[in-house]
């Protein structure tokens, strides 16, 4: 959502400072290697020598099993609870695993909307006196969703394959790390099981894309 909204905003203000700054930032984000960013996040945001805002590894604290599930106040002291502790541990891994996709989707949303916003039907809608907000979101943006949907559904299987580096750096026992361990240990059954999950996610993504195509563009039909 952040990438799409920022991409639409950049396309709406094409050539202005917000477009130049967001485009340069997206290019820089896309160019940064994931393992380097992960090490920097741990070194600066989870280090006692700088700012110790986040934990260095794992998904929960060592005493998380004894925590209540929801955060609450106990005798005037705030207890974050298991749910908030889990979310707190996820912040750095989520940033690290998603910033490249955010940069790519920002560029894609901007380029797709720029192609659509110059179409004849958009100029006709403006000539009829329709407000710019309706023209932008209901007409131009909706007709530029096809390439975005195609890329977004491909992120479902990539969530497993693309998390190997993040899981190793942050010490998370996830599907990507499990797949690597299965290959190293020559565990064929486990590797085939993980591959089956990736295939199911891929097929589910294709099915979801077909449904979203019809919703986004009424001209698409499967009759």
N, C-alpha and C positions, 0 to 999 in steps of 0.2 A: 504493500500500500504506500509506503514511503517513497519507493522508487517511481511508482506510477504518478502519484500526486506531484512530485518534484519534476518529473519529466513533462507532465502537462503544463505545469507552471513555467518551465523553461521554454517550451514551444510557444506558449501564449505571449511571452516576452522575448521573442527571438531577437538576438543581436544586442540585447541590453546587458547591463552588468550582472543581473541575476542569472542569465543564460550562460554568460562567459564563466562566471565563478562556479556554477554547478557543473558545467561541462568539464572544466579543468579539474575540479575535485573528483568527478566520476572517473576521468581518465587516470588520475593518480591512484585512486582506490583500486581500479582494475589492474594496475600495473604492479601493485605491491604483492610479493609472494606471501602466501598464507602462513607458512611456518615462521617467517620473520615477524609478521604482525603478531602472531600468537606469543612469541617470545617477548616482544616489546610490551604487550599488554600485561603479561605476568611480571616482567621486570619493573615496570613503572606503576601499575595500578594494584599489584598484589604483593608489593615488596615493602618491608618495614623501613627501608632506607629512603623511600619516596612517599607514596601514599598507599597505605594498606586498606584499601576500600573493599577489595574482593578476595576470596580465597584462591589459593594457587592451583588446586586440583580437586578432583572428585565431584560428586553430585550432591553430597550432604555432609554435614559436620559429623565428627566422630561420636557425638552424643545425640545425634538426631533421633535415634530409636526411642529415647526417653522423652522426646519433646511432644507436646500436644500438637494436633494437626493444624489448627488455625492460630494466627497471632492474637495475643491478648495482653492485658495489663494484669500483673499479679503483685498486689501490695504496692502499687505505684511504680513498679518496674515493668518495662516493656519486654515481653517474651515473644520472639519472632515466630516460633512454631515451625513445624516441619515444612509446611507449604511455602512460607516465605523464605526459609533457609534453602529449600530446593531451588526456588526462583533466583535467589541471590547467587548461588553457585553456577547457574546457567547463563548469567549475563555475559561474561567474557567469552565463553564458547559460542554463544549465539551471535555475538558481534563478529567473532572471527570467521564463522562459517557462512555468514550472510552478506558481508560487505561487498564481495565480488559480484554476487548476484544483484545486489542493490544498484551497483554502478552500471552493470550491463543492462538491466531492465530500465534504468533511467534513460540511458541513451536510446534504447529501443522504443520506449514510449514517446520520447521527443521526436525521433525520426518518423515514426508511424503517424503521429498526429500532424506533423508538418506536411506530410503527403496528403492527408485527408482535408486539412483545413483550407487548402487551396482548391478544393474541388468545386464544381459548379453548384451542387446542391447546397453547400455551405454559403456561397455568395448569394444564392437565391433566398435562403433563410434570413440572412442579414438584410437583404433588400425588402423583405416583407415586414421588417421592423421588429423581429423577434429579439429578445434581450440577448446580450453577448454570453451570459452564463448558460442559457438554454442552448444556444447555438454550439457552444464549446462542449458541453457535457452530454447533451441528449443527441446531437446530430454528429458532430465531428468525432468526439471521443468514442462513441459507440461503434462507429464504422471503422475505427482504427484498432479495435480489440483483437482482430483475427491473429496477427503475428504475436501479440502479447499472450494470448491463450495458448498458442502453439509452444511458446517457450516456457510458460509457467507450468504446464502439465509435465514437461520434461524434468522439472526440478524434483518430482516425487522420487524417482529412482536415484537421482543424484544426491539426495539427502543421505543415502547410505554410503554410496561410493565416494562422495566428496567429503566425508567426515573422518576419514582415516587419520589425516594429519592432526586435526583438532583433538581427536580422542586420545592420541598418543601424547601430545604435548600437555593436555590438561588432565591426563590420567583418568579418562572416562571409559568404562567398559561398555562400548556400544557395538552396533552391528558392523561398522567398518573395521574396527579392531578385531572383532571376532572372525571376520572373513580372512584377514591377514594371518591370524593365528591358525586358522584351519588350513591355509595353504602351507604355512611353515611346518605344521605337524602332519601334513598329507592326510588330513581327515576329509575324505571324499564326501561322506554323507553330510557332514556339517557344511562343507562348501556348496554342495548341490542344494541344500536347504536354503542357504542364504541367496543363492542364485535364483531359486524359485520365487523367493520373496521379491527380489528385484524385478523379475519378469511379471509377477502379479501387479506390482505397483506400476510398471510400464503399461501394461494392458489397461489397468484402471485409469491411468492418465489419458490414454488414447480415447477411452470411452467418455471420460469427463470432458475432453476437448470437443468431441462430436456433439455432446449435449450443449456445451457452452457456445459452440458455433451457431446453433439454431437460435439460442436466446439472444446472442449479440447481433446477428445479422438475419433478418426475416427472409432474405433471399435464399438462404441455405435451407435445403429440404432434402429429406432422405426417402421421399415417396417414390 
